[in-house]
Amino acid sequence: MTLRFIGIDPNTGGEGSPTVWVEEESADLVLQGEEADALLKDLVGSTEWVAGHKTGIPAHERVIRIPAHMVPVLREACDAAERASAEHRDVR
């Protein structure tokens, strides 16, 4: 597995902080962020966002927050993931 570092929250104090990578082989986005508080997790887990889709947060998933000022980093990551995915399609 190879991760391409895209960016980190520039407002970090040097400890854990929101970070974005692209996993090279799958072109998946990999995000590190602050785990959502109980109120936000309850809202996410109890709302039927898509008709007929089961509610709740599966045990293997987490709800995280990425600060709005990191939107440009997420855009860059999406562009990198899209390019990586296209490269993988072209190779096959």
C-alpha positions in Angstrom: 0.0 0.0 0.0 1.3 3.4 -1.0 -0.1 6.6 0.3 0.4 9.9 -1.4 0.3 12.8 1.1 -2.0 15.6 -0.1 -2.2 18.0 2.9 -2.5 18.6 6.6 -4.5 21.2 8.5 -2.2 24.3 8.5 -3.8 25.4 11.8 -2.5 22.3 13.7 -0.5 22.8 16.8 1.9 20.0 15.9 -0.1 17.1 17.2 -2.8 15.0 15.5 -4.7 16.9 12.9 -6.9 16.6 9.9 -4.8 15.0 7.1 -5.7 13.8 3.6 -3.9 11.1 1.5 -4.7 9.2 -1.7 -4.0 5.5 -1.6 -2.2 5.0 -4.9 -3.4 1.5 -5.9 -7.1 2.0 -5.2 -7.2 5.8 -5.7 -9.3 5.9 -2.5 -9.2 9.0 -0.3 -7.8 8.4 3.2 -8.9 10.9 5.8 -7.7 11.6 9.4 -9.8 14.0 11.4 -11.4 14.7 14.7 -14.0 12.0 15.6 -17.5 13.5 15.7 -19.0 14.2 19.1 -21.9 12.2 20.4 -24.6 14.7 19.2 -23.3 14.6 15.6 -22.9 10.8 15.6 -26.5 10.5 16.9 -27.8 12.7 14.1 -25.8 10.9 11.4 -26.7 7.4 12.8 -30.4 8.1 13.4 -31.3 9.8 10.1 -32.5 7.9 7.0 -30.4 9.9 4.5 -31.5 7.6 1.6 -34.9 6.2 1.4 -34.9 2.5 2.4 -31.2 2.6 3.5 -30.6 1.2 6.9 -29.8 3.8 9.6 -27.0 3.6 12.0 -23.2 3.7 11.8 -21.6 0.3 11.2 -19.1 -0.8 13.8 -16.3 -0.6 11.2 -17.0 3.0 10.2 -16.5 6.4 11.9 -17.9 9.8 11.5 -15.1 12.4 11.4 -14.9 16.2 11.0 -12.7 17.9 8.5 -12.5 21.7 8.9 -14.1 23.8 6.2 -10.8 25.6 5.6 -9.4 22.3 4.3 -11.9 22.2 1.3 -9.0 23.1 -1.1 -7.0 20.2 0.2 -10.0 17.8 -0.3 -10.4 19.2 -3.9 -6.7 18.5 -4.5 -7.1 15.0 -3.1 -10.2 14.4 -5.3 -8.3 15.5 -8.4 -5.4 13.3 -7.5 -7.7 10.3 -6.9 -9.5 10.9 -10.2 -6.2 11.0 -12.0 -4.9 7.8 -10.3 -8.1 6.0 -11.0 -7.9 6.9 -14.7 -4.3 5.8 -14.8 -5.3 2.4 -13.4 -8.1 2.0 -15.9 -5.7 2.9 -18.8 -3.2 0.2 -17.6 -5.8 -2.6 -17.6 
